Structure formats: C-alpha cells, structure tokens
Amino acid sequence: MSQGFRNLQAWQRSKALAVAVYRLTDSPPFARDFALRDQMRRAVISACSNLAEGDARQTDRESIQFFFIAKGSLAELSAQLDVAQEVHTLDQDVIRNLTAESEEIAAMIRGIIKHRQA
C-alpha cells in the first residue's frame, strides 16, 4: 500500500505540530487540566489523521471532505491555544509560533482543496 500522504508537506508539518502540541501539553500546567489538554491533542491528531485519510480516498470529492475536516481541526486547535495561553499564562512566543504554524498548514490545505476541485 502506498503511503502517499507522507509525501504531503501539509501532513509532514501537521505531524510535527502534533508532536509539538503533545510535548507542550505533557508538562505543567496541563498536569491537571485534562479536558483542555485532551481536546488540544484530539484536534491536532484529527488534522494529521484526516490529511492522511483524505489522501487515501478514491475520489477527489471524498478527499476534499477529509481535507476540510483537517482544516477545521486546525482552527479548533488555534482557538484552544488562545484559551490555554490565557488560562495558563503560557509563553506568548510558543503560542504565537504554534498558532502561526497551524494557520500556515491550514493555508496549505486550502491549496490542496483548490487543486483537487479544479
């Protein structure tokens, strides 16, 4: 079975973002904030996973549906990063970098969607 999704730059970057979010949420102050930690992890894993699944679908229509879900999951993560920063007074540079990366990946996904819709 081909692992074409691993060649997608959007997937590579979303996987790296997932690792960064897991590392961020693996340390205090997330030790007791299970809800926000788990929701952030689910959102970032959803983005990465839906890119992979979308790439594996048989039709562009099916693929696009999964790419939109991935894009939505990145928006969800951005909102959660805003909340985490305010609630836990996290380093603004870390949050800013993760948010910027999330937005850049979402832009890449928009490009993939436009390409598949053409």
N, CA, C and O atoms as CSV, one atom per row, in Angstrom:
chain,resi,resn,atom,element,x,y,z
A,1,MET,N,N,0.840,-1.189,0.000
A,1,MET,CA,C,0.000,0.000,0.000
A,1,MET,C,C,0.880,1.246,0.000
A,1,MET,O,O,1.829,1.343,0.778
A,2,SER,N,N,0.570,2.168,-0.850
A,2,SER,CA,C,1.329,3.406,-0.945
A,2,SER,C,C,1.059,4.294,0.266
A,2,SER,O,O,-0.063,4.355,0.768
A,3,GLN,N,N,2.077,4.963,0.715
A,3,GLN,CA,C,1.937,5.896,1.832
A,3,GLN,C,C,2.116,7.317,1.314
A,3,GLN,O,O,2.901,8.094,1.858
A,4,GLY,N,N,1.379,7.649,0.255
A,4,GLY,CA,C,1.496,8.935,-0.404
A,4,GLY,C,C,1.313,10.121,0.514
A,4,GLY,O,O,1.919,11.169,0.293
A,5,PHE,N,N,0.488,9.981,1.545
A,5,PHE,CA,C,0.251,11.096,2.452
A,5,PHE,C,C,1.530,11.549,3.137
A,5,PHE,O,O,1.663,12.723,3.481
A,6,ARG,N,N,2.464,10.643,3.337
A,6,ARG,CA,C,3.732,11.004,3.981
A,6,ARG,C,C,4.552,11.958,3.119
A,6,ARG,O,O,5.456,12.630,3.616
A,7,ASN,N,N,4.236,12.014,1.843
A,7,ASN,CA,C,4.922,12.933,0.943
A,7,ASN,C,C,4.287,14.318,0.917
A,7,ASN,O,O,4.874,15.259,0.383
A,8,LEU,N,N,3.106,14.447,1.486
A,8,LEU,CA,C,2.442,15.754,1.537
A,8,LEU,C,C,3.119,16.641,2.580
A,8,LEU,O,O,3.239,16.263,3.746
A,9,GLN,N,N,3.557,17.817,2.153
A,9,GLN,CA,C,4.196,18.735,3.102
A,9,GLN,C,C,3.211,19.136,4.212
A,9,GLN,O,O,3.611,19.305,5.364
A,10,ALA,N,N,1.945,19.285,3.871
A,10,ALA,CA,C,0.950,19.631,4.891
A,10,ALA,C,C,0.863,18.544,5.955
A,10,ALA,O,O,0.730,18.846,7.140
A,11,TRP,N,N,0.937,17.272,5.538
A,11,TRP,CA,C,0.899,16.190,6.521
A,11,TRP,C,C,2.161,16.191,7.365
A,11,TRP,O,O,2.086,16.041,8.584
A,12,GLN,N,N,3.312,16.356,6.744
A,12,GLN,CA,C,4.576,16.382,7.487
A,12,GLN,C,C,4.564,17.478,8.547
A,12,GLN,O,O,4.975,17.262,9.687
A,13,ARG,N,N,4.095,18.638,8.159
A,13,ARG,CA,C,4.056,19.751,9.115
A,13,ARG,C,C,2.982,19.552,10.176
A,13,ARG,O,O,3.173,19.940,11.328
A,14,SER,N,N,1.852,18.951,9.802
A,14,SER,CA,C,0.811,18.700,10.812
A,14,SER,C,C,1.276,17.648,11.812
A,14,SER,O,O,0.933,17.719,12.992
A,15,LYS,N,N,2.048,16.680,11.353
A,15,LYS,CA,C,2.599,15.681,12.272
A,15,LYS,C,C,3.587,16.352,13.234
A,15,LYS,O,O,3.565,16.078,14.434
A,16,ALA,N,N,4.438,17.214,12.720
A,16,ALA,CA,C,5.378,17.942,13.576
A,16,ALA,C,C,4.633,18.836,14.564
A,16,ALA,O,O,5.043,18.967,15.717
A,17,LEU,N,N,3.546,19.446,14.115
A,17,LEU,CA,C,2.722,20.260,15.010
A,17,LEU,C,C,2.108,19.387,16.102
A,17,LEU,O,O,2.047,19.795,17.261
A,18,ALA,N,N,1.657,18.195,15.739
A,18,ALA,CA,C,1.088,17.273,16.728
A,18,ALA,C,C,2.122,16.926,17.787
A,18,ALA,O,O,1.813,16.916,18.979
A,19,VAL,N,N,3.335,16.645,17.365
A,19,VAL,CA,C,4.405,16.324,18.318
A,19,VAL,C,C,4.655,17.523,19.242
A,19,VAL,O,O,4.816,17.352,20.450
A,20,ALA,N,N,4.687,18.723,18.679
A,20,ALA,CA,C,4.915,19.923,19.492
A,20,ALA,C,C,3.797,20.138,20.510
A,20,ALA,O,O,4.058,20.494,21.659
A,21,VAL,N,N,2.551,19.919,20.084
A,21,VAL,CA,C,1.418,20.088,20.995
A,21,VAL,C,C,1.457,19.023,22.092
A,21,VAL,O,O,1.200,19.325,23.258
A,22,TYR,N,N,1.771,17.797,21.732
A,22,TYR,CA,C,1.885,16.740,22.746
A,22,TYR,C,C,2.961,17.094,23.761
A,22,TYR,O,O,2.762,16.911,24.962
A,23,ARG,N,N,4.087,17.592,23.301
A,23,ARG,CA,C,5.161,17.953,24.227
A,23,ARG,C,C,4.746,19.121,25.119
A,23,ARG,O,O,5.023,19.122,26.319
A,24,LEU,N,N,4.081,20.113,24.532
A,24,LEU,CA,C,3.610,21.257,25.310
A,24,LEU,C,C,2.645,20.805,26.398
A,24,LEU,O,O,2.739,21.244,27.544
A,25,THR,N,N,1.721,19.928,26.033
A,25,THR,CA,C,0.674,19.524,26.973
A,25,THR,C,C,1.102,18.379,27.888
A,25,THR,O,O,0.329,17.938,28.739
A,26,ASP,N,N,2.319,17.905,27.716
A,26,ASP,CA,C,2.834,16.822,28.567
A,26,ASP,C,C,3.483,17.356,29.838
A,26,ASP,O,O,3.919,16.585,30.693
A,27,SER,N,N,3.543,18.653,29.954
A,27,SER,CA,C,4.204,19.251,31.112
A,27,SER,C,C,3.254,20.217,31.797
A,27,SER,O,O,2.215,20.575,31.244
A,28,PRO,N,N,3.620,20.642,33.019
A,28,PRO,CA,C,2.782,21.640,33.686
A,28,PRO,C,C,2.643,22.861,32.790
A,28,PRO,O,O,3.594,23.183,32.077
A,29,PRO,N,N,1.557,23.532,32.786
A,29,PRO,CA,C,0.432,23.472,33.712
A,29,PRO,C,C,-0.692,22.534,33.291
A,29,PRO,O,O,-1.777,22.583,33.871
A,30,PHE,N,N,-0.464,21.695,32.312
A,30,PHE,CA,C,-1.512,20.800,31.825
A,30,PHE,C,C,-1.657,19.540,32.666
A,30,PHE,O,O,-2.505,18.697,32.374
A,31,ALA,N,N,-0.850,19.402,33.697
A,31,ALA,CA,C,-0.881,18.185,34.515
A,31,ALA,C,C,-2.278,17.888,35.051
A,31,ALA,O,O,-2.676,16.728,35.158
A,32,ARG,N,N,-3.018,18.941,35.385
A,32,ARG,CA,C,-4.357,18.718,35.944
A,32,ARG,C,C,-5.483,19.172,35.020
A,32,ARG,O,O,-6.656,18.924,35.302
A,33,ASP,N,N,-5.143,19.816,33.949
A,33,ASP,CA,C,-6.166,20.309,33.026
A,33,ASP,C,C,-6.391,19.276,31.926
A,33,ASP,O,O,-6.048,19.489,30.763
A,34,PHE,N,N,-6.975,18.154,32.331
A,34,PHE,CA,C,-7.160,17.033,31.408
A,34,PHE,C,C,-8.065,17.393,30.234
A,34,PHE,O,O,-7.812,16.960,29.110
A,35,ALA,N,N,-9.100,18.165,30.471
A,35,ALA,CA,C,-10.064,18.470,29.413
A,35,ALA,C,C,-9.412,19.263,28.286
A,35,ALA,O,O,-9.504,18.876,27.121
A,36,LEU,N,N,-8.757,20.367,28.624
A,36,LEU,CA,C,-8.142,21.184,27.587
A,36,LEU,C,C,-6.992,20.444,26.915
A,36,LEU,O,O,-6.845,20.498,25.694
A,37,ARG,N,N,-6.190,19.764,27.696
A,37,ARG,CA,C,-5.072,19.000,27.143
A,37,ARG,C,C,-5.575,17.964,26.136
A,37,ARG,O,O,-5.068,17.872,25.018
A,38,ASP,N,N,-6.566,17.198,26.544
A,38,ASP,CA,C,-7.082,16.145,25.669
A,38,ASP,C,C,-7.750,16.713,24.425
A,38,ASP,O,O,-7.618,16.153,23.337
A,39,GLN,N,N,-8.466,17.820,24.580
A,39,GLN,CA,C,-9.127,18.432,23.429
A,39,GLN,C,C,-8.103,18.966,22.430
A,39,GLN,O,O,-8.287,18.821,21.222
A,40,MET,N,N,-7.032,19.577,22.919
A,40,MET,CA,C,-5.976,20.070,22.034
A,40,MET,C,C,-5.320,18.907,21.293
A,40,MET,O,O,-5.052,18.991,20.094
A,41,ARG,N,N,-5.068,17.837,22.014
A,41,ARG,CA,C,-4.452,16.674,21.391
A,41,ARG,C,C,-5.365,16.048,20.351
A,41,ARG,O,O,-4.907,15.651,19.280
A,42,ARG,N,N,-6.654,15.956,20.657
A,42,ARG,CA,C,-7.600,15.381,19.696
A,42,ARG,C,C,-7.671,16.231,18.425
A,42,ARG,O,O,-7.731,15.702,17.315
A,43,ALA,N,N,-7.664,17.551,18.603
A,43,ALA,CA,C,-7.761,18.441,17.442
A,43,ALA,C,C,-6.545,18.297,16.536
A,43,ALA,O,O,-6.684,18.188,15.317
A,44,VAL,N,N,-5.353,18.295,17.128
A,44,VAL,CA,C,-4.145,18.232,16.307
A,44,VAL,C,C,-3.973,16.852,15.667
A,44,VAL,O,O,-3.494,16.752,14.537
A,45,ILE,N,N,-4.351,15.809,16.365
A,45,ILE,CA,C,-4.294,14.464,15.792
A,45,ILE,C,C,-5.340,14.317,14.684
A,45,ILE,O,O,-5.100,13.639,13.685
A,46,SER,N,N,-6.484,14.946,14.862
A,46,SER,CA,C,-7.520,14.911,13.837
A,46,SER,C,C,-7.018,15.544,12.545
A,46,SER,O,O,-7.268,15.020,11.460
A,47,ALA,N,N,-6.319,16.659,12.655
A,47,ALA,CA,C,-5.795,17.322,11.454
A,47,ALA,C,C,-4.844,16.397,10.711
A,47,ALA,O,O,-4.978,16.197,9.504
A,48,CYS,N,N,-3.908,15.851,11.416
A,48,CYS,CA,C,-2.904,14.957,10.840
A,48,CYS,C,C,-3.565,13.708,10.237
A,48,CYS,O,O,-3.248,13.309,9.116
A,49,SER,N,N,-4.459,13.115,10.972
A,49,SER,CA,C,-5.114,11.875,10.538
A,49,SER,C,C,-6.031,12.089,9.347
A,49,SER,O,O,-6.069,11.259,8.438
A,50,ASN,N,N,-6.771,13.192,9.338
A,50,ASN,CA,C,-7.684,13.446,8.227
A,50,ASN,C,C,-6.946,13.807,6.948
A,50,ASN,O,O,-7.449,13.544,5.855
A,51,LEU,N,N,-5.776,14.397,7.058
A,51,LEU,CA,C,-4.958,14.602,5.861
A,51,LEU,C,C,-4.549,13.255,5.269
A,51,LEU,O,O,-4.610,13.053,4.056
A,52,ALA,N,N,-4.136,12.348,6.132
A,52,ALA,CA,C,-3.734,11.018,5.666
A,52,ALA,C,C,-4.918,10.286,5.048
A,52,ALA,O,O,-4.803,9.717,3.963
A,53,GLU,N,N,-6.052,10.300,5.736
A,53,GLU,CA,C,-7.214,9.590,5.218
A,53,GLU,C,C,-7.722,10.216,3.923
A,53,GLU,O,O,-8.096,9.505,2.990
A,54,GLY,N,N,-7.734,11.539,3.869
A,54,GLY,CA,C,-8.178,12.211,2.652
A,54,GLY,C,C,-7.317,11.859,1.459
A,54,GLY,O,O,-7.821,11.669,0.352
A,55,ASP,N,N,-6.016,11.773,1.685
A,55,ASP,CA,C,-5.113,11.431,0.593
A,55,ASP,C,C,-5.356,10.011,0.094
A,55,ASP,O,O,-5.106,9.715,-1.074
A,56,ALA,N,N,-5.834,9.143,0.954
A,56,ALA,CA,C,-6.032,7.738,0.600
A,56,ALA,C,C,-7.395,7.462,-0.045
A,56,ALA,O,O,-7.634,6.361,-0.542
A,57,ARG,N,N,-8.273,8.446,-0.039
A,57,ARG,CA,C,-9.608,8.231,-0.612
A,57,ARG,C,C,-9.559,8.100,-2.120
A,57,ARG,O,O,-8.628,8.578,-2.768
A,58,GLN,N,N,-10.569,7.450,-2.670
A,58,GLN,CA,C,-10.574,7.116,-4.094
A,58,GLN,C,C,-10.981,8.272,-5.007
A,58,GLN,O,O,-10.558,8.331,-6.161
A,59,THR,N,N,-11.788,9.176,-4.498
A,59,THR,CA,C,-12.251,10.273,-5.345
A,59,THR,C,C,-11.852,11.608,-4.727
A,59,THR,O,O,-11.647,11.720,-3.518
A,60,ASP,N,N,-11.748,12.623,-5.595
A,60,ASP,CA,C,-11.424,13.959,-5.102
A,60,ASP,C,C,-12.507,14.466,-4.151
A,60,ASP,O,O,-12.211,15.134,-3.161
A,61,ARG,N,N,-13.760,14.143,-4.460
A,61,ARG,CA,C,-14.864,14.593,-3.600
A,61,ARG,C,C,-14.704,14.050,-2.179
A,61,ARG,O,O,-14.856,14.788,-1.205
A,62,GLU,N,N,-14.399,12.768,-2.070
A,62,GLU,CA,C,-14.172,12.169,-0.747
A,62,GLU,C,C,-12.952,12.806,-0.076
A,62,GLU,O,O,-12.989,13.149,1.105
A,63,SER,N,N,-11.887,12.956,-0.835
A,63,SER,CA,C,-10.652,13.527,-0.290
A,63,SER,C,C,-10.894,14.923,0.264
A,63,SER,O,O,-10.455,15.246,1.368
A,64,ILE,N,N,-11.587,15.737,-0.498
A,64,ILE,CA,C,-11.843,17.119,-0.102
A,64,ILE,C,C,-12.597,17.183,1.216
A,64,ILE,O,O,-12.316,18.045,2.049
A,65,GLN,N,N,-13.544,16.289,1.412
A,65,GLN,CA,C,-14.301,16.259,2.664
A,65,GLN,C,C,-13.353,16.086,3.848
A,65,GLN,O,O,-13.492,16.782,4.854
A,66,PHE,N,N,-12.402,15.179,3.746
A,66,PHE,CA,C,-11.458,14.949,4.833
A,66,PHE,C,C,-10.485,16.113,4.994
A,66,PHE,O,O,-10.068,16.431,6.107
A,67,PHE,N,N,-10.128,16.743,3.883
A,67,PHE,CA,C,-9.236,17.897,3.970
A,67,PHE,C,C,-9.929,19.062,4.683
A,67,PHE,O,O,-9.297,19.789,5.450
A,68,PHE,N,N,-11.225,19.236,4.426
A,68,PHE,CA,C,-11.969,20.282,5.137
A,68,PHE,C,C,-12.028,19.980,6.639
A,68,PHE,O,O,-11.919,20.891,7.460
A,69,ILE,N,N,-12.194,18.738,6.988
A,69,ILE,CA,C,-12.209,18.359,8.411
A,69,ILE,C,C,-10.855,18.666,9.042
A,69,ILE,O,O,-10.796,19.188,10.155
A,70,ALA,N,N,-9.772,18.349,8.344
A,70,ALA,CA,C,-8.430,18.648,8.849
A,70,ALA,C,C,-8.264,20.145,9.072
A,70,ALA,O,O,-7.730,20.572,10.095
A,71,LYS,N,N,-8.721,20.933,8.118
A,71,LYS,CA,C,-8.633,22.390,8.225
A,71,LYS,C,C,-9.442,22.902,9.415
A,71,LYS,O,O,-8.999,23.790,10.144
A,72,GLY,N,N,-10.621,22.337,9.600
A,72,GLY,CA,C,-11.446,22.715,10.752
A,72,GLY,C,C,-10.795,22.349,12.074
A,72,GLY,O,O,-10.902,23.095,13.047
A,73,SER,N,N,-10.129,21.217,12.115
A,73,SER,CA,C,-9.436,20.794,13.337
A,73,SER,C,C,-8.301,21.750,13.680
A,73,SER,O,O,-8.027,21.989,14.856
A,74,LEU,N,N,-7.644,22.293,12.669
A,74,LEU,CA,C,-6.584,23.268,12.923
A,74,LEU,C,C,-7.159,24.574,13.466
A,74,LEU,O,O,-6.539,25.213,14.317
A,75,ALA,N,N,-8.326,24.977,12.989
A,75,ALA,CA,C,-8.992,26.160,13.533
A,75,ALA,C,C,-9.370,25.922,14.994
A,75,ALA,O,O,-9.225,26.805,15.839
A,76,GLU,N,N,-9.850,24.728,15.271
A,76,GLU,CA,C,-10.188,24.346,16.646
A,76,GLU,C,C,-8.951,24.437,17.538
A,76,GLU,O,O,-9.018,24.976,18.642
A,77,LEU,N,N,-7.839,23.918,17.065
A,77,LEU,CA,C,-6.593,23.989,17.832
A,77,LEU,C,C,-6.184,25.430,18.086
A,77,LEU,O,O,-5.755,25.760,19.192
A,78,SER,N,N,-6.308,26.290,17.090
A,78,SER,CA,C,-5.949,27.707,17.273
A,78,SER,C,C,-6.781,28.347,18.386
A,78,SER,O,O,-6.257,29.095,19.211
A,79,ALA,N,N,-8.070,28.049,18.400
A,79,ALA,CA,C,-8.942,28.583,19.455
A,79,ALA,C,C,-8.528,28.046,20.820
A,79,ALA,O,O,-8.526,28.784,21.805
A,80,GLN,N,N,-8.181,26.773,20.879
A,80,GLN,CA,C,-7.765,26.161,22.141
A,80,GLN,C,C,-6.431,26.723,22.620
A,80,GLN,O,O,-6.221,26.879,23.823
A,81,LEU,N,N,-5.537,27.025,21.699
A,81,LEU,CA,C,-4.262,27.649,22.075
A,81,LEU,C,C,-4.498,29.025,22.689
A,81,LEU,O,O,-3.812,29.409,23.636
A,82,ASP,N,N,-5.470,29.773,22.150
A,82,ASP,CA,C,-5.816,31.068,22.740
A,82,ASP,C,C,-6.289,30.905,24.179
A,82,ASP,O,O,-5.869,31.642,25.071
A,83,VAL,N,N,-7.164,29.936,24.390
A,83,VAL,CA,C,-7.677,29.693,25.743
A,83,VAL,C,C,-6.547,29.243,26.665
A,83,VAL,O,O,-6.425,29.734,27.787
A,84,ALA,N,N,-5.728,28.315,26.195
A,84,ALA,CA,C,-4.623,27.807,27.018
A,84,ALA,C,C,-3.676,28.920,27.415
A,84,ALA,O,O,-3.195,28.954,28.547
A,85,GLN,N,N,-3.404,29.827,26.496
A,85,GLN,CA,C,-2.499,30.931,26.804
A,85,GLN,C,C,-3.068,31.801,27.911
A,85,GLN,O,O,-2.343,32.200,28.823
A,86,GLU,N,N,-4.350,32.096,27.839
A,86,GLU,CA,C,-4.959,32.962,28.849
A,86,GLU,C,C,-5.159,32.264,30.183
A,86,GLU,O,O,-4.912,32.849,31.237
A,87,VAL,N,N,-5.602,31.025,30.140
A,87,VAL,CA,C,-5.877,30.300,31.384
A,87,VAL,C,C,-4.583,29.927,32.106
A,87,VAL,O,O,-4.498,30.014,33.331
A,88,HIS,N,N,-3.598,29.518,31.349
A,88,HIS,CA,C,-2.363,29.018,31.951
A,88,HIS,C,C,-1.186,29.968,31.792
A,88,HIS,O,O,-0.051,29.628,32.128
A,89,THR,N,N,-1.465,31.164,31.277
A,89,THR,CA,C,-0.415,32.154,31.043
A,89,THR,C,C,0.844,31.519,30.445
A,89,THR,O,O,1.948,31.660,30.970
A,90,LEU,N,N,0.639,30.826,29.346
A,90,LEU,CA,C,1.742,30.193,28.646
A,90,LEU,C,C,2.577,31.242,27.929
A,90,LEU,O,O,2.121,32.358,27.683
A,91,ASP,N,N,3.781,30.873,27.606
A,91,ASP,CA,C,4.687,31.763,26.894
A,91,ASP,C,C,4.045,32.201,25.577
A,91,ASP,O,O,3.667,31.370,24.752
A,92,GLN,N,N,3.930,33.505,25.397
A,92,GLN,CA,C,3.263,34.033,24.206
A,92,GLN,C,C,3.984,33.657,22.913
A,92,GLN,O,O,3.339,33.442,21.887
A,93,ASP,N,N,5.308,33.576,22.951
A,93,ASP,CA,C,6.053,33.205,21.745
A,93,ASP,C,C,5.748,31.773,21.322
A,93,ASP,O,O,5.607,31.490,20.132
A,94,VAL,N,N,5.646,30.869,22.297
A,94,VAL,CA,C,5.322,29.472,21.990
A,94,VAL,C,C,3.939,29.391,21.365
A,94,VAL,O,O,3.754,28.738,20.338
A,95,ILE,N,N,2.977,30.048,21.978
A,95,ILE,CA,C,1.603,30.026,21.470
A,95,ILE,C,C,1.543,30.679,20.091
A,95,ILE,O,O,0.892,30.161,19.184
A,96,ARG,N,N,2.217,31.805,19.935
A,96,ARG,CA,C,2.234,32.507,18.654
A,96,ARG,C,C,2.822,31.622,17.549
A,96,ARG,O,O,2.296,31.588,16.437
A,97,ASN,N,N,3.895,30.916,17.848
A,97,ASN,CA,C,4.522,30.035,16.857
A,97,ASN,C,C,3.624,28.858,16.492
A,97,ASN,O,O,3.497,28.514,15.316
A,98,LEU,N,N,3.002,28.239,17.494
A,98,LEU,CA,C,2.111,27.110,17.224
A,98,LEU,C,C,0.888,27.562,16.431
A,98,LEU,O,O,0.438,26.868,15.520
A,99,THR,N,N,0.355,28.729,16.783
A,99,THR,CA,C,-0.805,29.267,16.066
A,99,THR,C,C,-0.437,29.603,14.627
A,99,THR,O,O,-1.192,29.302,13.702
A,100,ALA,N,N,0.714,30.223,14.440
A,100,ALA,CA,C,1.161,30.565,13.082
A,100,ALA,C,C,1.362,29.302,12.250
A,100,ALA,O,O,0.986,29.266,11.078
A,101,GLU,N,N,1.945,28.279,12.840
A,101,GLU,CA,C,2.150,27.024,12.112
A,101,GLU,C,C,0.810,26.403,11.748
A,101,GLU,O,O,0.639,25.901,10.638
A,102,SER,N,N,-0.134,26.434,12.669
A,102,SER,CA,C,-1.469,25.907,12.401
A,102,SER,C,C,-2.109,26.645,11.230
A,102,SER,O,O,-2.709,26.022,10.355
A,103,GLU,N,N,-1.985,27.958,11.212
A,103,GLU,CA,C,-2.579,28.763,10.142
A,103,GLU,C,C,-1.880,28.514,8.804
A,103,GLU,O,O,-2.534,28.494,7.761
A,104,GLU,N,N,-0.569,28.326,8.825
A,104,GLU,CA,C,0.161,28.046,7.582
A,104,GLU,C,C,-0.236,26.684,7.012
A,104,GLU,O,O,-0.390,26.532,5.800
A,105,ILE,N,N,-0.400,25.703,7.888
A,105,ILE,CA,C,-0.830,24.381,7.424
A,105,ILE,C,C,-2.242,24.460,6.848
A,105,ILE,O,O,-2.534,23.843,5.824
A,106,ALA,N,N,-3.118,25.221,7.509
A,106,ALA,CA,C,-4.484,25.395,7.006
A,106,ALA,C,C,-4.459,26.031,5.618
A,106,ALA,O,O,-5.250,25.652,4.754
A,107,ALA,N,N,-3.569,26.986,5.395
A,107,ALA,CA,C,-3.443,27.608,4.074
A,107,ALA,C,C,-2.975,26.586,3.034
A,107,ALA,O,O,-3.434,26.595,1.892
A,108,MET,N,N,-2.066,25.714,3.439
A,108,MET,CA,C,-1.612,24.657,2.540
A,108,MET,C,C,-2.771,23.733,2.181
A,108,MET,O,O,-2.908,23.320,1.029
A,109,ILE,N,N,-3.590,23.414,3.153
A,109,ILE,CA,C,-4.746,22.544,2.911
A,109,ILE,C,C,-5.724,23.228,1.965
A,109,ILE,O,O,-6.285,22.582,1.080
A,110,ARG,N,N,-5.933,24.534,2.144
A,110,ARG,CA,C,-6.799,25.262,1.208
A,110,ARG,C,C,-6.276,25.106,-0.221
A,110,ARG,O,O,-7.054,24.936,-1.159
A,111,GLY,N,N,-4.954,25.167,-0.376
A,111,GLY,CA,C,-4.360,24.989,-1.698
A,111,GLY,C,C,-4.606,23.585,-2.246
A,111,GLY,O,O,-4.891,23.416,-3.432
A,112,ILE,N,N,-4.495,22.588,-1.382
A,112,ILE,CA,C,-4.757,21.210,-1.810
A,112,ILE,C,C,-6.211,21.072,-2.254
A,112,ILE,O,O,-6.502,20.449,-3.275
A,113,ILE,N,N,-7.110,21.654,-1.482
A,113,ILE,CA,C,-8.545,21.583,-1.806
A,113,ILE,C,C,-8.810,22.253,-3.159
A,113,ILE,O,O,-9.510,21.696,-4.005
A,114,LYS,N,N,-8.256,23.431,-3.355
A,114,LYS,CA,C,-8.462,24.137,-4.641
A,114,LYS,C,C,-7.923,23.310,-5.798
A,114,LYS,O,O,-8.546,23.231,-6.857
A,115,HIS,N,N,-6.775,22.700,-5.596
A,115,HIS,CA,C,-6.175,21.867,-6.643
A,115,HIS,C,C,-7.075,20.677,-6.966
A,115,HIS,O,O,-7.258,20.332,-8.133
A,116,ARG,N,N,-7.635,20.050,-5.931
A,116,ARG,CA,C,-8.494,18.885,-6.142
A,116,ARG,C,C,-9.841,19.258,-6.743
A,116,ARG,O,O,-10.470,18.448,-7.423
A,117,GLN,N,N,-10.288,20.501,-6.487
A,117,GLN,CA,C,-11.572,20.948,-7.026
A,117,GLN,C,C,-11.467,21.340,-8.499
A,117,GLN,O,O,-12.475,21.407,-9.202
A,118,ALA,N,N,-10.273,21.593,-8.950
A,118,ALA,CA,C,-10.086,22.065,-10.345
A,118,ALA,C,C,-10.385,20.994,-11.367
A,118,ALA,O,O,-10.275,21.238,-12.568
